[in-house]
Amino acid sequence: MIQTSNSLTRAGFLILFALGSGDKHGYALMREARELSDGEFQIGPATLYTTIQRLLESDWIKEVPGPKNGDTRRRHYGLTGSGRTELNLELKRMEAMVKKSKAMRLRPAESAS
């Protein structure tokens, strides 16, 4: 059975997912979370920074240096090794659920167009 070590909220998952492609600052995380969810989920500033704090405390993300010529007021974040592991566990869990839903005919298999 695939199990994540802590409960991961949708906002937490989207932040980890966004950081999977590289380090980002807070506003970029909000923007990418919206894009990754096809506009269905928007993280507001309060949720963003509360979730970032939880992810920092879980050691799934860390604060990293920003670009040398970037805005020094912006904090940048990146995945830690355990954060990447957590992201991969959650993606595997999701893949397993989609596979099971198709086997149960709850969700149709993709058709070749």
Chimera marker file (.cmm) of the C-alpha trace (Angstrom):
<marker_set name="trace">
<marker id="1" x="0.000" y="0.000" z="0.000" r="1" g="1" b="0" radius="0.5"/>
<marker id="2" x="1.292" y="3.456" z="-0.917" r="1" g="1" b="0" radius="0.5"/>
<marker id="3" x="0.956" y="5.897" z="1.933" r="1" g="1" b="0" radius="0.5"/>
<marker id="4" x="2.176" y="9.441" z="2.423" r="1" g="1" b="0" radius="0.5"/>
<marker id="5" x="3.838" y="10.249" z="5.729" r="1" g="1" b="0" radius="0.5"/>
<marker id="6" x="1.516" y="13.161" z="6.598" r="1" g="1" b="0" radius="0.5"/>
<marker id="7" x="-1.782" y="14.331" z="5.250" r="1" g="1" b="0" radius="0.5"/>
<marker id="8" x="-1.151" y="16.470" z="2.214" r="1" g="1" b="0" radius="0.5"/>
<marker id="9" x="-3.732" y="19.105" z="1.365" r="1" g="1" b="0" radius="0.5"/>
<marker id="10" x="-4.545" y="20.019" z="-2.213" r="1" g="1" b="0" radius="0.5"/>
<marker id="11" x="-2.647" y="23.286" z="-1.769" r="1" g="1" b="0" radius="0.5"/>
<marker id="12" x="0.329" y="21.391" z="-0.338" r="1" g="1" b="0" radius="0.5"/>
<marker id="13" x="0.324" y="18.926" z="-3.206" r="1" g="1" b="0" radius="0.5"/>
<marker id="14" x="0.117" y="21.687" z="-5.815" r="1" g="1" b="0" radius="0.5"/>
<marker id="15" x="3.010" y="23.564" z="-4.194" r="1" g="1" b="0" radius="0.5"/>
<marker id="16" x="5.162" y="20.416" z="-4.159" r="1" g="1" b="0" radius="0.5"/>
<marker id="17" x="4.091" y="19.688" z="-7.749" r="1" g="1" b="0" radius="0.5"/>
<marker id="18" x="4.994" y="23.229" z="-8.836" r="1" g="1" b="0" radius="0.5"/>
<marker id="19" x="8.384" y="22.973" z="-7.146" r="1" g="1" b="0" radius="0.5"/>
<marker id="20" x="9.017" y="19.667" z="-8.916" r="1" g="1" b="0" radius="0.5"/>
<marker id="21" x="10.117" y="21.637" z="-11.975" r="1" g="1" b="0" radius="0.5"/>
<marker id="22" x="12.414" y="23.972" z="-10.036" r="1" g="1" b="0" radius="0.5"/>
<marker id="23" x="12.699" y="26.623" z="-7.335" r="1" g="1" b="0" radius="0.5"/>
<marker id="24" x="10.058" y="29.344" z="-7.239" r="1" g="1" b="0" radius="0.5"/>
<marker id="25" x="8.947" y="32.342" z="-5.188" r="1" g="1" b="0" radius="0.5"/>
<marker id="26" x="5.506" y="32.626" z="-3.585" r="1" g="1" b="0" radius="0.5"/>
<marker id="27" x="3.681" y="34.476" z="-6.346" r="1" g="1" b="0" radius="0.5"/>
<marker id="28" x="5.040" y="32.061" z="-8.955" r="1" g="1" b="0" radius="0.5"/>
<marker id="29" x="3.778" y="29.162" z="-6.815" r="1" g="1" b="0" radius="0.5"/>
<marker id="30" x="0.274" y="30.668" z="-6.700" r="1" g="1" b="0" radius="0.5"/>
<marker id="31" x="0.300" y="31.179" z="-10.464" r="1" g="1" b="0" radius="0.5"/>
<marker id="32" x="1.628" y="27.703" z="-11.273" r="1" g="1" b="0" radius="0.5"/>
<marker id="33" x="-0.808" y="26.000" z="-8.876" r="1" g="1" b="0" radius="0.5"/>
<marker id="34" x="-3.652" y="27.644" z="-10.790" r="1" g="1" b="0" radius="0.5"/>
<marker id="35" x="-2.155" y="26.489" z="-14.101" r="1" g="1" b="0" radius="0.5"/>
<marker id="36" x="-1.521" y="22.929" z="-12.878" r="1" g="1" b="0" radius="0.5"/>
<marker id="37" x="-5.143" y="22.659" z="-11.773" r="1" g="1" b="0" radius="0.5"/>
<marker id="38" x="-6.382" y="24.063" z="-15.102" r="1" g="1" b="0" radius="0.5"/>
<marker id="39" x="-7.734" y="27.077" z="-13.251" r="1" g="1" b="0" radius="0.5"/>
<marker id="40" x="-9.912" y="24.980" z="-10.928" r="1" g="1" b="0" radius="0.5"/>
<marker id="41" x="-7.960" y="25.711" z="-7.755" r="1" g="1" b="0" radius="0.5"/>
<marker id="42" x="-6.534" y="29.044" z="-6.738" r="1" g="1" b="0" radius="0.5"/>
<marker id="43" x="-4.332" y="29.470" z="-3.699" r="1" g="1" b="0" radius="0.5"/>
<marker id="44" x="-4.758" y="32.806" z="-1.966" r="1" g="1" b="0" radius="0.5"/>
<marker id="45" x="-1.897" y="34.486" z="-0.081" r="1" g="1" b="0" radius="0.5"/>
<marker id="46" x="-3.031" y="33.338" z="3.391" r="1" g="1" b="0" radius="0.5"/>
<marker id="47" x="-3.367" y="29.700" z="2.304" r="1" g="1" b="0" radius="0.5"/>
<marker id="48" x="-0.113" y="29.890" z="0.368" r="1" g="1" b="0" radius="0.5"/>
<marker id="49" x="2.012" y="31.105" z="3.256" r="1" g="1" b="0" radius="0.5"/>
<marker id="50" x="0.302" y="28.889" z="5.847" r="1" g="1" b="0" radius="0.5"/>
<marker id="51" x="0.912" y="25.894" z="3.593" r="1" g="1" b="0" radius="0.5"/>
<marker id="52" x="4.506" y="26.944" z="2.903" r="1" g="1" b="0" radius="0.5"/>
<marker id="53" x="5.096" y="27.143" z="6.660" r="1" g="1" b="0" radius="0.5"/>
<marker id="54" x="3.714" y="23.609" z="7.138" r="1" g="1" b="0" radius="0.5"/>
<marker id="55" x="5.829" y="22.270" z="4.277" r="1" g="1" b="0" radius="0.5"/>
<marker id="56" x="8.925" y="23.952" z="5.758" r="1" g="1" b="0" radius="0.5"/>
<marker id="57" x="8.162" y="22.401" z="9.168" r="1" g="1" b="0" radius="0.5"/>
<marker id="58" x="7.702" y="18.987" z="7.520" r="1" g="1" b="0" radius="0.5"/>
<marker id="59" x="11.113" y="19.450" z="5.829" r="1" g="1" b="0" radius="0.5"/>
<marker id="60" x="9.534" y="18.918" z="2.414" r="1" g="1" b="0" radius="0.5"/>
<marker id="61" x="10.626" y="22.324" z="1.136" r="1" g="1" b="0" radius="0.5"/>
<marker id="62" x="13.384" y="24.746" z="2.077" r="1" g="1" b="0" radius="0.5"/>
<marker id="63" x="14.123" y="28.371" z="1.485" r="1" g="1" b="0" radius="0.5"/>
<marker id="64" x="16.730" y="28.764" z="-1.247" r="1" g="1" b="0" radius="0.5"/>
<marker id="65" x="18.635" y="31.736" z="-2.652" r="1" g="1" b="0" radius="0.5"/>
<marker id="66" x="16.869" y="33.609" z="-5.431" r="1" g="1" b="0" radius="0.5"/>
<marker id="67" x="18.429" y="34.850" z="-8.651" r="1" g="1" b="0" radius="0.5"/>
<marker id="68" x="21.403" y="37.167" z="-8.120" r="1" g="1" b="0" radius="0.5"/>
<marker id="69" x="19.713" y="40.117" z="-9.817" r="1" g="1" b="0" radius="0.5"/>
<marker id="70" x="16.233" y="39.286" z="-8.493" r="1" g="1" b="0" radius="0.5"/>
<marker id="71" x="14.015" y="41.115" z="-6.051" r="1" g="1" b="0" radius="0.5"/>
<marker id="72" x="15.587" y="40.523" z="-2.629" r="1" g="1" b="0" radius="0.5"/>
<marker id="73" x="12.186" y="40.848" z="-0.921" r="1" g="1" b="0" radius="0.5"/>
<marker id="74" x="10.970" y="37.646" z="-2.556" r="1" g="1" b="0" radius="0.5"/>
<marker id="75" x="11.568" y="34.380" z="-0.794" r="1" g="1" b="0" radius="0.5"/>
<marker id="76" x="12.327" y="31.420" z="-3.002" r="1" g="1" b="0" radius="0.5"/>
<marker id="77" x="11.582" y="27.796" z="-2.167" r="1" g="1" b="0" radius="0.5"/>
<marker id="78" x="12.778" y="24.437" z="-3.423" r="1" g="1" b="0" radius="0.5"/>
<marker id="79" x="12.034" y="20.790" z="-2.737" r="1" g="1" b="0" radius="0.5"/>
<marker id="80" x="14.115" y="18.852" z="-0.253" r="1" g="1" b="0" radius="0.5"/>
<marker id="81" x="14.917" y="15.178" z="-0.820" r="1" g="1" b="0" radius="0.5"/>
<marker id="82" x="12.054" y="14.174" z="1.463" r="1" g="1" b="0" radius="0.5"/>
<marker id="83" x="9.757" y="16.621" z="-0.362" r="1" g="1" b="0" radius="0.5"/>
<marker id="84" x="10.581" y="15.016" z="-3.702" r="1" g="1" b="0" radius="0.5"/>
<marker id="85" x="9.927" y="11.598" z="-2.142" r="1" g="1" b="0" radius="0.5"/>
<marker id="86" x="6.581" y="12.819" z="-0.786" r="1" g="1" b="0" radius="0.5"/>
<marker id="87" x="5.624" y="14.243" z="-4.183" r="1" g="1" b="0" radius="0.5"/>
<marker id="88" x="6.505" y="10.964" z="-5.891" r="1" g="1" b="0" radius="0.5"/>
<marker id="89" x="4.524" y="8.944" z="-3.318" r="1" g="1" b="0" radius="0.5"/>
<marker id="90" x="1.475" y="11.139" z="-3.855" r="1" g="1" b="0" radius="0.5"/>
<marker id="91" x="1.767" y="10.864" z="-7.644" r="1" g="1" b="0" radius="0.5"/>
<marker id="92" x="2.025" y="7.060" z="-7.372" r="1" g="1" b="0" radius="0.5"/>
<marker id="93" x="-1.012" y="6.999" z="-5.094" r="1" g="1" b="0" radius="0.5"/>
<marker id="94" x="-2.976" y="9.069" z="-7.611" r="1" g="1" b="0" radius="0.5"/>
<marker id="95" x="-1.891" y="6.857" z="-10.511" r="1" g="1" b="0" radius="0.5"/>
<marker id="96" x="-2.988" y="3.759" z="-8.592" r="1" g="1" b="0" radius="0.5"/>
<marker id="97" x="-6.402" y="5.290" z="-7.871" r="1" g="1" b="0" radius="0.5"/>
<marker id="98" x="-6.926" y="6.240" z="-11.517" r="1" g="1" b="0" radius="0.5"/>
<marker id="99" x="-5.958" y="2.697" z="-12.584" r="1" g="1" b="0" radius="0.5"/>
<marker id="100" x="-8.418" y="1.220" z="-10.068" r="1" g="1" b="0" radius="0.5"/>
<marker id="101" x="-11.184" y="3.600" z="-11.151" r="1" g="1" b="0" radius="0.5"/>
<marker id="102" x="-10.732" y="2.504" z="-14.760" r="1" g="1" b="0" radius="0.5"/>
<marker id="103" x="-10.765" y="-1.174" z="-13.754" r="1" g="1" b="0" radius="0.5"/>
<marker id="104" x="-14.023" y="-0.546" z="-11.887" r="1" g="1" b="0" radius="0.5"/>
<marker id="105" x="-15.332" y="1.331" z="-14.939" r="1" g="1" b="0" radius="0.5"/>
<marker id="106" x="-15.818" y="4.423" z="-12.800" r="1" g="1" b="0" radius="0.5"/>
<marker id="107" x="-13.712" y="6.336" z="-15.263" r="1" g="1" b="0" radius="0.5"/>
<marker id="108" x="-13.441" y="5.484" z="-18.943" r="1" g="1" b="0" radius="0.5"/>
<marker id="109" x="-10.058" y="4.644" z="-20.409" r="1" g="1" b="0" radius="0.5"/>
<marker id="110" x="-8.685" y="7.290" z="-22.761" r="1" g="1" b="0" radius="0.5"/>
<marker id="111" x="-9.694" y="6.647" z="-26.325" r="1" g="1" b="0" radius="0.5"/>
<marker id="112" x="-7.226" y="6.913" z="-29.156" r="1" g="1" b="0" radius="0.5"/>
<marker id="113" x="-8.257" y="9.788" z="-31.404" r="1" g="1" b="0" radius="0.5"/>
<link id1="1" id2="2" r="1" g="1" b="0" radius="0.2"/>
<link id1="2" id2="3" r="1" g="1" b="0" radius="0.2"/>
<link id1="3" id2="4" r="1" g="1" b="0" radius="0.2"/>
<link id1="4" id2="5" r="1" g="1" b="0" radius="0.2"/>
<link id1="5" id2="6" r="1" g="1" b="0" radius="0.2"/>
<link id1="6" id2="7" r="1" g="1" b="0" radius="0.2"/>
<link id1="7" id2="8" r="1" g="1" b="0" radius="0.2"/>
<link id1="8" id2="9" r="1" g="1" b="0" radius="0.2"/>
<link id1="9" id2="10" r="1" g="1" b="0" radius="0.2"/>
<link id1="10" id2="11" r="1" g="1" b="0" radius="0.2"/>
<link id1="11" id2="12" r="1" g="1" b="0" radius="0.2"/>
<link id1="12" id2="13" r="1" g="1" b="0" radius="0.2"/>
<link id1="13" id2="14" r="1" g="1" b="0" radius="0.2"/>
<link id1="14" id2="15" r="1" g="1" b="0" radius="0.2"/>
<link id1="15" id2="16" r="1" g="1" b="0" radius="0.2"/>
<link id1="16" id2="17" r="1" g="1" b="0" radius="0.2"/>
<link id1="17" id2="18" r="1" g="1" b="0" radius="0.2"/>
<link id1="18" id2="19" r="1" g="1" b="0" radius="0.2"/>
<link id1="19" id2="20" r="1" g="1" b="0" radius="0.2"/>
<link id1="20" id2="21" r="1" g="1" b="0" radius="0.2"/>
<link id1="21" id2="22" r="1" g="1" b="0" radius="0.2"/>
<link id1="22" id2="23" r="1" g="1" b="0" radius="0.2"/>
<link id1="23" id2="24" r="1" g="1" b="0" radius="0.2"/>
<link id1="24" id2="25" r="1" g="1" b="0" radius="0.2"/>
<link id1="25" id2="26" r="1" g="1" b="0" radius="0.2"/>
<link id1="26" id2="27" r="1" g="1" b="0" radius="0.2"/>
<link id1="27" id2="28" r="1" g="1" b="0" radius="0.2"/>
<link id1="28" id2="29" r="1" g="1" b="0" radius="0.2"/>
<link id1="29" id2="30" r="1" g="1" b="0" radius="0.2"/>
<link id1="30" id2="31" r="1" g="1" b="0" radius="0.2"/>
<link id1="31" id2="32" r="1" g="1" b="0" radius="0.2"/>
<link id1="32" id2="33" r="1" g="1" b="0" radius="0.2"/>
<link id1="33" id2="34" r="1" g="1" b="0" radius="0.2"/>
<link id1="34" id2="35" r="1" g="1" b="0" radius="0.2"/>
<link id1="35" id2="36" r="1" g="1" b="0" radius="0.2"/>
<link id1="36" id2="37" r="1" g="1" b="0" radius="0.2"/>
<link id1="37" id2="38" r="1" g="1" b="0" radius="0.2"/>
<link id1="38" id2="39" r="1" g="1" b="0" radius="0.2"/>
<link id1="39" id2="40" r="1" g="1" b="0" radius="0.2"/>
<link id1="40" id2="41" r="1" g="1" b="0" radius="0.2"/>
<link id1="41" id2="42" r="1" g="1" b="0" radius="0.2"/>
<link id1="42" id2="43" r="1" g="1" b="0" radius="0.2"/>
<link id1="43" id2="44" r="1" g="1" b="0" radius="0.2"/>
<link id1="44" id2="45" r="1" g="1" b="0" radius="0.2"/>
<link id1="45" id2="46" r="1" g="1" b="0" radius="0.2"/>
<link id1="46" id2="47" r="1" g="1" b="0" radius="0.2"/>
<link id1="47" id2="48" r="1" g="1" b="0" radius="0.2"/>
<link id1="48" id2="49" r="1" g="1" b="0" radius="0.2"/>
<link id1="49" id2="50" r="1" g="1" b="0" radius="0.2"/>
<link id1="50" id2="51" r="1" g="1" b="0" radius="0.2"/>
<link id1="51" id2="52" r="1" g="1" b="0" radius="0.2"/>
<link id1="52" id2="53" r="1" g="1" b="0" radius="0.2"/>
<link id1="53" id2="54" r="1" g="1" b="0" radius="0.2"/>
<link id1="54" id2="55" r="1" g="1" b="0" radius="0.2"/>
<link id1="55" id2="56" r="1" g="1" b="0" radius="0.2"/>
<link id1="56" id2="57" r="1" g="1" b="0" radius="0.2"/>
<link id1="57" id2="58" r="1" g="1" b="0" radius="0.2"/>
<link id1="58" id2="59" r="1" g="1" b="0" radius="0.2"/>
<link id1="59" id2="60" r="1" g="1" b="0" radius="0.2"/>
<link id1="60" id2="61" r="1" g="1" b="0" radius="0.2"/>
<link id1="61" id2="62" r="1" g="1" b="0" radius="0.2"/>
<link id1="62" id2="63" r="1" g="1" b="0" radius="0.2"/>
<link id1="63" id2="64" r="1" g="1" b="0" radius="0.2"/>
<link id1="64" id2="65" r="1" g="1" b="0" radius="0.2"/>
<link id1="65" id2="66" r="1" g="1" b="0" radius="0.2"/>
<link id1="66" id2="67" r="1" g="1" b="0" radius="0.2"/>
<link id1="67" id2="68" r="1" g="1" b="0" radius="0.2"/>
<link id1="68" id2="69" r="1" g="1" b="0" radius="0.2"/>
<link id1="69" id2="70" r="1" g="1" b="0" radius="0.2"/>
<link id1="70" id2="71" r="1" g="1" b="0" radius="0.2"/>
<link id1="71" id2="72" r="1" g="1" b="0" radius="0.2"/>
<link id1="72" id2="73" r="1" g="1" b="0" radius="0.2"/>
<link id1="73" id2="74" r="1" g="1" b="0" radius="0.2"/>
<link id1="74" id2="75" r="1" g="1" b="0" radius="0.2"/>
<link id1="75" id2="76" r="1" g="1" b="0" radius="0.2"/>
<link id1="76" id2="77" r="1" g="1" b="0" radius="0.2"/>
<link id1="77" id2="78" r="1" g="1" b="0" radius="0.2"/>
<link id1="78" id2="79" r="1" g="1" b="0" radius="0.2"/>
<link id1="79" id2="80" r="1" g="1" b="0" radius="0.2"/>
<link id1="80" id2="81" r="1" g="1" b="0" radius="0.2"/>
<link id1="81" id2="82" r="1" g="1" b="0" radius="0.2"/>
<link id1="82" id2="83" r="1" g="1" b="0" radius="0.2"/>
<link id1="83" id2="84" r="1" g="1" b="0" radius="0.2"/>
<link id1="84" id2="85" r="1" g="1" b="0" radius="0.2"/>
<link id1="85" id2="86" r="1" g="1" b="0" radius="0.2"/>
<link id1="86" id2="87" r="1" g="1" b="0" radius="0.2"/>
<link id1="87" id2="88" r="1" g="1" b="0" radius="0.2"/>
<link id1="88" id2="89" r="1" g="1" b="0" radius="0.2"/>
<link id1="89" id2="90" r="1" g="1" b="0" radius="0.2"/>
<link id1="90" id2="91" r="1" g="1" b="0" radius="0.2"/>
<link id1="91" id2="92" r="1" g="1" b="0" radius="0.2"/>
<link id1="92" id2="93" r="1" g="1" b="0" radius="0.2"/>
<link id1="93" id2="94" r="1" g="1" b="0" radius="0.2"/>
<link id1="94" id2="95" r="1" g="1" b="0" radius="0.2"/>
<link id1="95" id2="96" r="1" g="1" b="0" radius="0.2"/>
<link id1="96" id2="97" r="1" g="1" b="0" radius="0.2"/>
<link id1="97" id2="98" r="1" g="1" b="0" radius="0.2"/>
<link id1="98" id2="99" r="1" g="1" b="0" radius="0.2"/>
<link id1="99" id2="100" r="1" g="1" b="0" radius="0.2"/>
<link id1="100" id2="101" r="1" g="1" b="0" radius="0.2"/>
<link id1="101" id2="102" r="1" g="1" b="0" radius="0.2"/>
<link id1="102" id2="103" r="1" g="1" b="0" radius="0.2"/>
<link id1="103" id2="104" r="1" g="1" b="0" radius="0.2"/>
<link id1="104" id2="105" r="1" g="1" b="0" radius="0.2"/>
<link id1="105" id2="106" r="1" g="1" b="0" radius="0.2"/>
<link id1="106" id2="107" r="1" g="1" b="0" radius="0.2"/>
<link id1="107" id2="108" r="1" g="1" b="0" radius="0.2"/>
<link id1="108" id2="109" r="1" g="1" b="0" radius="0.2"/>
<link id1="109" id2="110" r="1" g="1" b="0" radius="0.2"/>
<link id1="110" id2="111" r="1" g="1" b="0" radius="0.2"/>
<link id1="111" id2="112" r="1" g="1" b="0" radius="0.2"/>
<link id1="112" id2="113" r="1" g="1" b="0" radius="0.2"/>
</marker_set>
